[in-house]
């Protein structure tokens, strides 16, 4: 009977097995001996799953979503989306079966700065109707769901209105796996509720799988079918939502809050223990790299030439402002 049920169960749409990931150095490979940002991470999701990915800032949520979206190279057997390698099989994203929506809709302007909002003087109608191969009925539904005014000029709209156009364009083509990274942060309550209702329908009627990373839990009590909690790049919890509710009598927001408070208190305790040993966290890090010859410390010398592309100011910070620069040279 168990074997028969296993045969009838659909194949996972998203499968992660013992994922380990470290951002590469200048040679394209992780510095030898460096601590993985993501490690010992395994997860399987199936058609129709609506997965809520939660964790504190810096827990690794965005990195995990980008790996699933094929934006970072990992071993093919570690991450499979629809049975294929997310990074190596580019047809996944080209076909629209795998869709990633995340971050701000921004671009880089040389010598003006990074992360410049998309502000071209063009109408929302021209952008949305400019996407080829779209089902007109689906397009009209999304325009209605997101309350997009086709007369909007993209250089005059608010951040929330610009975000609505971005989401509309990203969802115009049907998907099998959708990755959402804080995509509703600029939306008002009504727009967010209508969007989540649309996405729930996509899972129930079309068998799509959605992974949604967010810190906003308003109106999400009945949306997720699966919950994943990440801390320090490691999987802490992964289970169906009904089991999460059995574990806690609190609301979704209060449940996640309790996890994050416990994590924060544990981090504070560890920092206090380190300070009790006579060295601050900063001194432990710097002195440790100097004493051991950590390759991350060595690689940082070669990465920094004192300037960052498209910027007219040096990246070298003073000794008292060590963490103000991402490319700080260690001396």
C-alpha positions in Angstrom: 0.0 0.0 0.0 2.8 2.4 0.9 4.6 1.6 -2.3 1.4 2.3 -4.3 0.9 5.6 -2.6 4.6 6.6 -3.3 4.0 5.8 -7.0 0.9 8.0 -7.2 2.6 11.0 -5.5 3.8 13.6 -8.0 7.5 14.3 -8.5 8.7 17.4 -6.5 8.8 20.6 -8.5 11.6 22.0 -6.2 14.1 19.7 -4.7 17.1 20.8 -2.7 19.6 18.2 -1.4 22.4 19.1 1.1 22.9 22.5 -0.4 26.1 24.3 0.4 27.0 27.7 -1.0 29.7 30.3 -0.6 30.0 33.4 -2.6 33.0 33.0 -5.0 36.3 34.8 -4.9 38.0 36.6 -7.8 38.9 33.2 -9.4 35.2 32.2 -9.5 35.6 29.6 -6.7 34.8 29.9 -3.0 38.0 30.8 -1.0 39.4 27.6 0.5 38.5 27.1 4.1 35.7 29.8 4.1 32.5 29.1 6.0 29.6 28.4 3.7 26.8 31.0 3.7 24.2 28.2 3.1 24.9 24.7 4.4 23.1 21.4 5.1 19.9 22.7 3.5 17.4 20.2 2.1 13.8 20.8 1.0 11.2 19.2 -1.3 8.1 21.0 -2.6 5.4 19.7 -4.8 2.8 21.0 -7.3 0.3 23.3 -5.5 2.5 24.1 -2.6 2.5 27.6 -1.3 5.7 27.9 0.7 6.3 30.9 3.1 10.0 31.4 3.6 10.8 33.3 6.8 13.9 34.3 8.7 15.7 37.4 10.1 17.6 39.8 7.9 20.8 38.1 6.7 19.5 34.6 7.3 20.1 33.6 3.6 16.5 33.8 2.2 17.4 35.9 -0.8 20.5 33.8 -1.6 18.4 30.6 -1.5 15.8 32.1 -3.8 18.5 33.3 -6.2 20.1 29.9 -6.3 16.7 28.4 -7.1 16.2 31.0 -9.7 19.5 29.9 -11.4 21.4 33.1 -10.6 24.2 31.4 -8.7 26.2 28.3 -9.7 25.9 25.2 -7.5 26.4 21.5 -8.2 23.5 20.3 -10.5 22.5 17.5 -8.0 22.1 20.0 -5.2 19.2 22.0 -6.7 16.6 20.7 -9.1 13.6 22.7 -10.4 11.1 20.7 -12.4 13.7 17.9 -12.5 16.3 20.1 -14.1 19.3 22.1 -12.9 18.2 25.7 -12.2 21.5 27.2 -13.3 22.5 25.0 -16.2 19.2 24.6 -17.9 18.5 28.1 -19.2 15.3 26.9 -20.9 13.6 26.9 -17.4 13.6 30.7 -17.3 13.4 31.3 -21.0 10.2 29.3 -21.2 8.7 31.1 -18.2 8.2 27.8 -16.3 10.5 29.2 -13.6 9.9 32.8 -12.7 11.8 34.9 -10.2 10.5 38.3 -9.0 12.6 40.1 -6.4 14.4 43.3 -5.4 13.7 46.8 -6.6 13.0 47.6 -10.2 16.2 49.5 -10.6 19.1 49.9 -12.9 22.7 51.2 -12.9 23.6 54.5 -14.3 27.4 55.1 -14.9 28.7 57.9 -12.6 25.2 58.6 -11.3 24.9 55.6 -9.0 23.6 52.0 -8.5 20.0 51.1 -7.7 18.5 54.0 -9.7 14.7 53.6 -9.9 13.3 52.8 -13.3 12.1 56.2 -14.4 11.8 56.1 -18.2 9.1 58.4 -19.7 7.0 55.6 -21.0 3.4 54.5 -20.3 2.4 51.4 -18.3 0.3 50.3 -21.3 3.3 50.3 -23.6 5.4 48.3 -21.2 2.7 45.7 -20.4 1.4 45.3 -24.0 4.9 45.2 -25.3 5.4 41.7 -23.8 4.9 39.2 -26.7 3.2 35.9 -26.6 0.8 36.7 -23.8 -2.8 35.5 -23.3 -5.0 38.7 -23.5 -7.4 37.3 -21.0 -4.6 36.7 -18.4 -3.2 40.1 -19.1 -6.6 41.8 -18.5 -7.0 39.8 -15.3 -3.7 40.9 -13.9 -4.3 44.5 -14.8 -7.5 44.3 -12.9 -6.0 42.4 -9.9 -3.2 44.9 -9.5 -5.4 47.9 -10.4 -2.9 49.2 -12.9 -3.8 52.4 -14.7 -2.5 52.0 -18.3 -2.0 55.7 -18.6 0.6 55.8 -15.8 3.9 57.4 -16.9 6.7 55.4 -15.3 8.8 58.5 -14.4 5.9 60.0 -12.5 4.4 57.1 -10.5 5.0 56.2 -6.9 7.1 53.2 -5.8 4.0 51.2 -5.1 2.6 51.9 -8.6 5.9 51.1 -10.2 5.9 47.8 -8.3 2.5 46.9 -9.6 3.6 47.3 -13.2 6.7 45.2 -12.4 4.6 42.4 -10.9 2.1 42.5 -13.7 4.8 42.2 -16.4 6.5 39.4 -14.4 3.3 37.3 -14.1 2.0 37.8 -17.7 3.1 34.3 -18.7 1.9 31.2 -16.8 4.5 29.7 -14.5 5.1 26.4 -12.9 7.5 27.6 -10.2 7.4 31.2 -8.9 10.0 32.7 -6.5 9.0 35.9 -4.8 11.5 37.9 -2.7 9.8 40.7 -0.7 7.9 41.6 -3.8 4.9 43.1 -2.0 6.8 45.5 0.3 5.6 48.6 -1.6 2.0 47.5 -2.1 -0.9 48.7 -0.1 -3.1 46.4 1.9 -5.7 46.0 -0.8 -3.3 45.4 -3.7 -1.4 42.8 -1.6 -4.6 41.0 -0.7 -5.8 40.8 -4.3 -2.4 39.6 -5.5 -2.1 36.9 -2.9 -5.6 35.7 -3.8 -4.6 35.5 -7.5 -1.4 33.5 -6.6 -3.4 31.1 -4.4 -5.7 30.4 -7.3 -2.7 29.7 -9.6 -1.6 27.0 -7.2 -5.0 25.5 -6.6 -6.1 25.5 -10.3 -2.9 25.2 -12.2 -0.7 23.2 -9.8 2.0 26.0 -9.6 4.5 26.0 -6.8 5.3 29.3 -5.1 8.0 30.2 -2.6 7.4 33.6 -1.0 9.9 35.3 1.3 8.5 38.2 3.3 8.4 40.0 6.6 4.9 41.2 6.1 2.3 38.8 7.4 -0.9 40.8 7.2 -3.6 38.7 5.6 -1.4 35.6 5.2 -2.9 33.4 7.9 -4.7 31.2 5.4 -2.4 31.7 2.4 0.6 29.3 2.9 0.3 25.6 2.8 4.0 25.1 3.9 6.3 26.9 6.2 10.1 27.1 6.0 12.2 28.9 8.6 15.9 29.7 8.0 18.5 31.0 10.4 22.2 31.6 9.7 21.9 29.8 6.4 20.6 26.6 7.9 17.1 25.1 7.7 15.5 25.3 11.2 12.0 24.2 10.3 10.1 22.9 7.3 6.6 21.5 7.6 3.0 21.8 6.4 1.2 24.9 7.8 -1.4 22.8 9.6 1.3 21.2 11.7 2.8 24.6 12.5 -0.7 25.7 13.8 -0.8 22.6 15.9 2.6 23.5 17.5 1.5 27.1 18.3 -1.8 28.7 19.3 -0.4 32.1 18.3 -1.1 33.9 15.0 1.3 33.6 12.1 3.0 36.8 12.9 3.4 36.0 16.6 4.6 32.5 15.8 7.4 33.9 13.5 8.1 36.6 16.0 8.7 34.1 18.8 11.2 32.2 16.6 13.1 35.3 15.7 13.2 36.5 19.3 14.6 33.2 20.4 17.2 33.4 17.7 18.1 36.9 18.6 18.5 36.1 22.3 20.7 33.2 21.5 22.9 35.4 19.2 23.2 38.0 22.0 24.2 35.3 24.5 26.9 34.1 22.1 28.3 37.6 21.6 28.3 38.2 25.3 30.3 35.0 25.8 32.8 36.1 23.2 33.2 39.5 24.9 33.7 37.8 28.3 36.7 36.1 26.8 38.4 39.5 26.4 37.9 40.2 22.7 35.2 42.0 20.9 33.5 40.4 17.9 35.3 42.7 15.5 38.7 41.8 17.2 37.9 38.1 17.0 37.2 38.4 13.3 40.2 40.6 12.3 42.8 39.0 14.6 41.6 35.6 13.6 42.1 36.2 9.9 45.5 37.8 10.4 46.7 34.9 12.6 45.4 32.1 10.4 45.9 33.6 7.0 42.2 33.2 6.2 41.9 33.2 2.4 38.9 35.5 2.6 41.2 38.1 4.2 43.8 37.5 1.5 41.3 37.7 -1.3 40.0 41.0 -0.1 43.3 42.6 -0.9 43.0 41.7 -4.6 39.3 42.6 -4.8 39.8 46.2 -3.8 41.5 48.7 -6.0 40.1 51.7 -4.1 37.3 52.5 -6.5 33.9 51.0 -7.3 32.5 51.0 -10.9 30.1 53.9 -11.7 31.0 55.8 -8.5 33.1 58.9 -8.1 34.2 58.3 -4.6 36.8 56.0 -3.1 35.6 52.8 -1.4 38.4 53.1 1.2 37.0 54.0 4.6 38.9 55.2 7.6 40.1 52.9 10.4 37.2 54.0 12.6 34.7 53.3 9.8 35.7 49.8 8.8 32.2 48.5 8.0 31.2 51.5 5.8 33.0 50.0 2.9 32.2 46.6 1.3 35.6 46.5 -0.4 37.7 47.6 2.6 41.4 46.6 2.3 42.6 44.9 5.5 46.0 46.0 6.5 
